[in-house]
């Protein structure tokens, strides 16, 4: 086997083997499905992201032992991620870490990566901005802003089984693809290591949702993606800087739209959680209604509610079990629909990888596509409400 594939195999095996340990640790790190954005029905471990970090670290240590320098050079990046992973883990365990402290941890990790791993945005292929990037007072704040934004973007889309990890797998696949074209072996090795760790997590996370990424995992994924995107652009002049931005089109647009929705429409703090993301609407407006129809057919098969007390108890138990099953099935229907968004962004980025203005047009086109899908789901929900009101006779003239 070519050494590069070991970069993916080692973290995949490590993550896949350690996930059951986190799942079985029921006394710590469990989400009890009581949050605003909760889409599950049973307590679930949030320690998957910590295992993801351990798997990536294991790959780097193995690379050091066997002299694979292409991956071994990622050690400074791994160490720079400690503050943001630690803050995310603290939130996963206690649920009491304020957003400002998590943002501060992300800023510290971004600064450490800039100093020790050379993660500074080199260009964005826009003349005036590229000129300003020659000055540290402009380049460093822009870099840190992008890293913090990437961390929070993945945290925002981490709401359904397999959604964030599957999206990340596609995005790191795009990084690996471009790095392979450009013979950028270091970036390729690190992208493959992240893909392996994500694959080891995904088999436990999708479709059954046995374990979640948690804040530690979402922040770590965003941090590494930002760092590898910067490295790819810095090392390969033939690849447009907007390649990595279009590649991350779905989480970027979702985050910007969430900021607009909270700040301009609802007038609430930008960090306030809500259940109005695109994946939340797909879950409530598409997945749940379809599963509800299936549930109603299954409940009818249980028979009429009459009978003795034992029969009634069996029917109630069966009804509850079916409703939980229907929520699980609705949850797992969401991610594949939104993976299509990431695959669309990947296709556009690959086709126009060296054409900045075409990539800008692609990003604008995807933004219109995203907003049209969002508005369609909102109108769809309004039509459902009006239909229910009509059926109930509400609003009719006497």
VENPEWO-V182046 format. One record per backbone hydrogen bond with DSSP energy under -0.5 kcal/mol. NH is the residue of the N-H (numbers start at 0). CO is the residue of the C=O. E is the energy in kcal/mol with one decimal. If there is no record, write none. Layout:
# VENPEWO-V182046
nh: {NH	NH}
co: {CO	CO}
e: {E	E}
This chain:
# VENPEWO-V182046
nh: {4	5	5	6	6	7	7	8	9	10	11	12	13	14	15	16	17	18	20	21	22	23	24	25	27	30	31	37	43	44	45	47	48	50	51	52	53	54	55	56	57	58	59	60	61	62	63	64	65	66	66	67	68	70	71	72	73	74	75	77	78	79	80	81	84	85	86	87	88	89	90	91	92	93	94	94	97	100	101	102	103	104	105	106	107	108	109	110	111	112	113	114	115	116	116	118	119	129	130	131	132	133	134	137	138	139	141	142	143	144	145	146	147	148	149	150	151	152	153	154	155	156	157	158	162	163	165	166	167	168	169	170	171	172	173	174	175	176	177	178	179	180	181	182	183	184	187	188	189	190	191	192	193	194	195	196	197	198	199	200	201	202	203	204	205	208	209	211	215	216	217	218	219	220	221	222	223	224	225	226	227	228	229	230	231	232	233	234	235	238	239	239	242	244	245	246	247	248	251	252	253	254	255	256	257	258	259	260	261	262	263	264	265	267	271	280	281	282	283	284	285	286	287	289	290	291	292	293	294	295	296	297	298	299	300	301	301	302	311	312	313	314	315	316	317	318	319	320	321	322	323	324	325	326	327	328	329	330	331	332	332	333	334	335	336	336	337	337	338	339	341	342	343	344	345	346	347	348	349	350	351	352	354	355	358	359	360	361	362	363	364	365	366	367	368	369	370	371	372	373	374	375	376	377	378	379	380	381	382	383	384	385	386	387	388	389	390	391	392	393	395}
co: {1	1	2	2	3	3	4	4	5	6	7	8	9	10	11	12	13	14	17	17	18	19	20	23	24	43	29	34	30	209	28	211	212	46	47	48	49	50	51	52	53	54	55	56	57	58	59	60	61	62	63	62	66	67	67	68	70	71	72	73	74	75	76	78	80	81	82	83	84	85	86	87	88	89	89	90	95	97	97	98	99	100	101	102	103	104	105	106	107	108	109	110	111	111	112	112	117	125	126	127	128	130	131	134	134	135	137	138	139	140	141	142	143	144	145	146	147	148	149	150	151	152	153	156	159	159	161	162	163	164	165	166	167	168	169	170	171	172	173	174	175	176	177	179	178	182	183	184	185	186	187	188	189	190	191	192	193	194	195	196	197	198	200	200	201	204	203	44	87	212	213	214	215	216	217	218	219	220	221	222	223	224	225	226	227	228	229	230	231	235	237	352	239	240	241	242	243	245	247	248	249	250	251	252	253	254	255	256	257	258	259	259	260	261	268	276	277	278	279	280	281	281	282	285	286	287	288	289	290	291	292	293	294	295	296	297	298	299	307	308	309	310	311	312	313	314	315	316	317	318	319	320	321	322	323	324	325	326	327	328	329	330	330	331	332	333	333	334	334	335	337	338	339	340	341	342	343	344	345	346	347	349	351	353	354	355	356	357	358	359	360	361	362	363	364	365	366	367	368	369	370	371	372	373	374	375	376	377	378	379	380	381	382	383	384	385	386	387	389	388	392}
e: {-1.5	-0.8	-0.9	-0.9	-0.7	-0.6	-0.6	-2.4	-2.4	-0.6	-1.7	-2.5	-2.3	-2.9	-2.5	-1.9	-1.9	-1.9	-0.8	-1.4	-2.4	-2.1	-0.8	-2.2	-1.2	-3.5	-0.5	-1.0	-2.0	-0.6	-4.0	-1.9	-1.6	-1.8	-2.1	-2.2	-2.1	-2.7	-2.2	-2.5	-2.4	-2.0	-1.8	-2.4	-2.6	-2.1	-2.0	-2.2	-2.1	-0.6	-0.6	-2.4	-1.4	-1.1	-2.0	-1.5	-2.0	-1.5	-0.5	-2.3	-2.3	-2.3	-1.2	-1.4	-2.4	-2.9	-2.3	-2.2	-2.6	-2.4	-1.9	-2.3	-2.1	-2.5	-0.5	-1.9	-0.6	-0.9	-1.6	-2.5	-1.9	-2.2	-2.1	-2.2	-2.3	-2.4	-2.4	-2.4	-2.5	-2.4	-2.0	-2.0	-3.1	-0.6	-1.5	-2.0	-1.7	-3.0	-1.9	-2.0	-1.9	-1.3	-2.1	-1.3	-2.8	-2.2	-1.8	-2.4	-2.8	-2.4	-2.2	-2.4	-2.6	-2.4	-2.3	-2.2	-2.2	-2.3	-1.9	-1.4	-2.0	-1.5	-0.6	-2.0	-1.8	-0.5	-2.0	-2.3	-2.6	-2.2	-1.9	-2.2	-3.1	-1.6	-1.7	-1.9	-2.8	-2.4	-2.2	-2.6	-2.3	-2.0	-2.2	-0.9	-2.7	-1.3	-2.2	-2.5	-2.0	-2.4	-2.5	-2.1	-2.0	-2.3	-2.5	-2.2	-2.5	-2.4	-2.2	-1.6	-2.9	-1.6	-1.4	-1.5	-2.8	-1.0	-1.9	-3.1	-0.6	-1.3	-2.1	-2.8	-2.0	-2.5	-2.2	-2.5	-2.5	-2.6	-2.3	-2.1	-2.8	-2.6	-2.2	-2.2	-2.8	-2.2	-2.4	-2.2	-1.0	-1.3	-0.5	-2.6	-1.6	-0.6	-2.7	-2.1	-0.9	-2.1	-2.2	-2.8	-2.4	-2.0	-2.5	-2.6	-1.9	-2.3	-2.2	-2.8	-2.6	-2.7	-2.2	-1.3	-2.6	-2.8	-1.8	-2.1	-2.5	-1.9	-2.4	-3.2	-1.7	-2.6	-2.6	-1.6	-2.2	-2.9	-1.9	-1.5	-2.7	-2.6	-1.5	-2.0	-3.0	-1.8	-1.1	-0.5	-1.3	-1.4	-2.2	-2.5	-2.4	-2.2	-2.5	-2.5	-2.5	-2.5	-2.4	-2.4	-2.2	-2.0	-2.2	-2.3	-2.4	-1.8	-2.1	-2.4	-2.1	-2.4	-2.1	-0.7	-0.7	-1.5	-0.7	-0.5	-0.7	-0.7	-1.4	-0.5	-2.5	-1.0	-1.3	-2.7	-2.4	-2.2	-2.5	-2.5	-2.2	-2.5	-2.5	-2.2	-2.0	-1.0	-1.6	-0.6	-2.2	-2.3	-2.0	-2.3	-2.5	-2.2	-2.6	-2.8	-2.2	-2.0	-2.1	-3.0	-2.5	-2.2	-2.2	-2.5	-2.7	-2.2	-2.0	-2.1	-2.7	-2.4	-2.1	-2.0	-2.5	-1.9	-2.2	-2.4	-2.4	-2.4	-2.4	-2.3	-2.4	-1.8	-1.0	-2.3	-1.1}
